[in-house]
Amino acid sequence: MTNVDATTAEESVIAACDALLADNDPKSMSAVEFLGKQFDAGLAWVHFPEGNGGLGLPPKLQTRINARLQAAGAPSPMARNPIGYGMGAPTVVAHGSDEQKARYLRPLFTGEEIWCQLFSEPGAGSDVAGLATKAMRDGDEWVFNGQKVWTTLAHLAKWGMLVARSDPDQPKHKGLTYFVVDMEQEGVEVRPLRQMTGEAEFNEVYFTDARTPDSERLGEVGEGWRVSLTTLMNERVSIGGAVPPKGSGTIGIATKAYQESETAGPVERDELMKLWVRAEVHRLTNIRAGQNRKTGTPGPEGSVGKLESALLNQAVLSFTANLLGPQGMLYGDYDLDQPTTTMDFSTPQKAFLRSRANSIEGGTTEVMKNILGERVLGLPGDVRTDKDVSWTEVPRN
Ligand SMILES: Cc1cc2nc3c(=O)[nH]c(=O)nc-3n(C[C@H](O)[C@H](O)[C@H](O)COP(=O)(O)OP(=O)(O)OC[C@H]3O[C@@H](n4cnc5c(N)ncnc54)[C@H](O)[C@@H]3O)c2cc1C
């Protein structure tokens, strides 16, 4: 795309935002209604095809659209349906049939149907391709048995992205298939798992003869790993690739705590400045990564963002907790709650506790470093002795 074309595309999406807002005031209609109109205008994911919530334009324009609409009070689809918006939709659009795109994308975007990600298992987290949940073909349907764990928002989900083992005799990456599963059916049991914040944002999920029609498979049988990579790459950008306004997000929490502190001196000021600069470098790096992305599918730059965002959040929020002194240990209500979002940083204490999970969720910091070492720096690969061996022959706990 030339510069002139790029300017025209940008002007046209801004004009489309203004037209949407002129006819629909987000402050005087329901979130579902407004987001439905945004989807129909092709402003949900601007790089998706027309008719699927997009306009077939470069993904970087979405940042402009979101800023314009949110300044007018529009709801955030990411806050309402983080797994669906950030990970489910890109996977459906890349690997789904026309019927699946037409069925899933609009209610996903409006938040009428919440999605969850059924990848991790008690014996398969970083090594997710080693998973054991079974998928057996039965006529036009598939039958699932097994256990998933750490399933964020499964307690609210209508649909789950399930990766299961359809052929145990193949090596681990080759025997997997990817499905969209109805979480509200009999045979799916969701049990809360409590985190250190006191909340149960995530769950254990048990499948006992749960079913899905073959038409709800995403990708070919045995291609589940390839489809999963689309979800995982988008997950990293979803977690670590945000471009908040300068000085906002967790660094905004730290700055506020510093300004309100009666004891902070030059040492704290120096530390805050270093963190502020780091947060700004991270923000600008994410902007650059987003602008270089020609298509919707992110590459290893998503892992750079994910790695740094986890380390940065933890450093910024540890600094904030220290700044608060004894007050930093006062948490208040510790009742078991099953939240409707993963993005509640209502107090610095809660944000601090929640940030400890940042270096685990969406792939651990060590795994991100492996990806960067191998895919960006060209270092020798991790040791993989089970790569070409049948999954049934790989020792497991
Ligand atoms: C808040 C939160 C939300 C989550 N939500 C979901 C969800 O919605 N759906 C879902 O499917 N999963 C979810 N997860 C699970 C998450 O993806 C896994 O916890 C993560 O991938 C790590 O897996 P594990 O916990 O089994 O740890 P393990 O894989 O057992 O790792 C244990 C330790 O070994 C290290 N390690 C493992 N392999 C290597 C290696 N090759 N090289 C170097 N070090 C290594 C790890 O870095 C870690 O320190 C969530 C996790 C958290 C914390």
The ligand as an SDF file (V2000), in Angstrom:
LIG
                    3D

 53 58  0  0  0  0  0  0  0  0999 V2000
   -3.8360  -16.4680   35.2390 C   0  0  0  0  0  0  0  0  0  0  0  0
   -3.7040  -17.6410   34.2960 C   0  0  0  0  0  0  0  0  0  0  0  0
   -4.6670  -17.8380   33.3230 C   0  0  0  0  0  0  0  0  0  0  0  0
   -4.5590  -18.9330   32.4570 C   0  0  0  0  0  0  0  0  0  0  0  0
   -5.5620  -19.1400   31.5440 N   0  0  0  0  0  0  0  0  0  0  0  0
   -5.5110  -20.2290   30.7340 C   0  0  0  0  0  0  0  0  0  0  0  0
   -6.5840  -20.4990   29.8410 C   0  0  0  0  0  0  0  0  0  0  0  0
   -7.5670  -19.7610   29.7610 O   0  0  0  0  0  0  0  0  0  0  0  0
   -6.5140  -21.6210   29.0830 N   0  0  0  0  0  0  0  0  0  0  0  0
   -5.4420  -22.4560   29.1140 C   0  0  0  0  0  0  0  0  0  0  0  0
   -5.4370  -23.4220   28.3560 O   0  0  0  0  0  0  0  0  0  0  0  0
   -4.3990  -22.2380   29.9620 N   0  0  0  0  0  0  0  0  0  0  0  0
   -4.4150  -21.1360   30.7810 C   0  0  0  0  0  0  0  0  0  0  0  0
   -3.3890  -20.9010   31.6610 N   0  0  0  0  0  0  0  0  0  0  0  0
   -2.3220  -21.8820   31.7720 C   0  0  0  0  0  0  0  0  0  0  0  0
   -0.9600  -21.4190   31.2560 C   0  0  0  0  0  0  0  0  0  0  0  0
   -0.9360  -21.3650   29.8420 O   0  0  0  0  0  0  0  0  0  0  0  0
    0.0610  -22.4010   31.8120 C   0  0  0  0  0  0  0  0  0  0  0  0
    0.0600  -22.2690   33.2200 O   0  0  0  0  0  0  0  0  0  0  0  0
    1.4600  -22.1480   31.2740 C   0  0  0  0  0  0  0  0  0  0  0  0
    1.5340  -22.4300   29.9100 O   0  0  0  0  0  0  0  0  0  0  0  0
    2.5280  -22.9570   32.0330 C   0  0  0  0  0  0  0  0  0  0  0  0
    2.1690  -24.2890   32.1230 O   0  0  0  0  0  0  0  0  0  0  0  0
    2.2200  -25.0710   33.5140 P   0  0  0  0  0  0  0  0  0  0  0  0
    1.4830  -24.2430   34.5150 O   0  0  0  0  0  0  0  0  0  0  0  0
    1.7550  -26.4510   33.2790 O   0  0  0  0  0  0  0  0  0  0  0  0
    3.7510  -25.0600   33.9440 O   0  0  0  0  0  0  0  0  0  0  0  0
    4.8850  -26.0360   33.4100 P   0  0  0  0  0  0  0  0  0  0  0  0
    4.8020  -26.1300   31.9170 O   0  0  0  0  0  0  0  0  0  0  0  0
    4.8360  -27.3050   34.1710 O   0  0  0  0  0  0  0  0  0  0  0  0
    6.1880  -25.2210   33.7930 O   0  0  0  0  0  0  0  0  0  0  0  0
    6.7780  -25.2800   35.1050 C   0  0  0  0  0  0  0  0  0  0  0  0
    8.0630  -24.4720   35.0600 C   0  0  0  0  0  0  0  0  0  0  0  0
    8.9930  -25.0610   34.1250 O   0  0  0  0  0  0  0  0  0  0  0  0
    9.4230  -24.1020   33.1700 C   0  0  0  0  0  0  0  0  0  0  0  0
    9.5820  -24.7420   31.8520 N   0  0  0  0  0  0  0  0  0  0  0  0
    8.7270  -25.6130   31.2590 C   0  0  0  0  0  0  0  0  0  0  0  0
    9.1900  -25.9750   30.0360 N   0  0  0  0  0  0  0  0  0  0  0  0
   10.3630  -25.3090   29.8610 C   0  0  0  0  0  0  0  0  0  0  0  0
   11.3270  -25.2700   28.7980 C   0  0  0  0  0  0  0  0  0  0  0  0
   11.1710  -25.9850   27.6830 N   0  0  0  0  0  0  0  0  0  0  0  0
   12.4130  -24.4600   28.9650 N   0  0  0  0  0  0  0  0  0  0  0  0
   12.5910  -23.7340   30.1060 C   0  0  0  0  0  0  0  0  0  0  0  0
   11.7260  -23.7520   31.1440 N   0  0  0  0  0  0  0  0  0  0  0  0
   10.6240  -24.5300   31.0220 C   0  0  0  0  0  0  0  0  0  0  0  0
    8.3130  -23.0750   33.1200 C   0  0  0  0  0  0  0  0  0  0  0  0
    8.7750  -21.8200   32.6540 O   0  0  0  0  0  0  0  0  0  0  0  0
    7.8520  -23.0310   34.5760 C   0  0  0  0  0  0  0  0  0  0  0  0
    8.6870  -22.1760   35.3140 O   0  0  0  0  0  0  0  0  0  0  0  0
   -3.4570  -19.8140   32.5460 C   0  0  0  0  0  0  0  0  0  0  0  0
   -2.4760  -19.5990   33.5230 C   0  0  0  0  0  0  0  0  0  0  0  0
   -2.6000  -18.5280   34.4070 C   0  0  0  0  0  0  0  0  0  0  0  0
   -1.5410  -18.3300   35.4360 C   0  0  0  0  0  0  0  0  0  0  0  0
  1  2  1  0
  2  3  1  0
  2 52  2  0
  3  4  2  0
  4  5  1  0
  4 50  1  0
  5  6  2  0
  6  7  1  0
  6 13  1  0
  7  8  2  0
  7  9  1  0
  9 10  1  0
 10 11  2  0
 10 12  1  0
 12 13  2  0
 13 14  1  0
 14 15  1  0
 14 50  1  0
 15 16  1  0
 16 17  1  0
 16 18  1  0
 18 19  1  0
 18 20  1  0
 20 21  1  0
 20 22  1  0
 22 23  1  0
 23 24  1  0
 24 25  2  0
 24 26  1  0
 24 27  1  0
 27 28  1  0
 28 29  2  0
 28 30  1  0
 28 31  1  0
 31 32  1  0
 32 33  1  0
 33 34  1  0
 33 48  1  0
 34 35  1  0
 35 36  1  0
 35 46  1  0
 36 37  1  0
 36 45  1  0
 37 38  2  0
 38 39  1  0
 39 40  1  0
 39 45  2  0
 40 41  1  0
 40 42  2  0
 42 43  1  0
 43 44  2  0
 44 45  1  0
 46 47  1  0
 46 48  1  0
 48 49  1  0
 50 51  2  0
 51 52  1  0
 52 53  1  0
M  END
$$$$
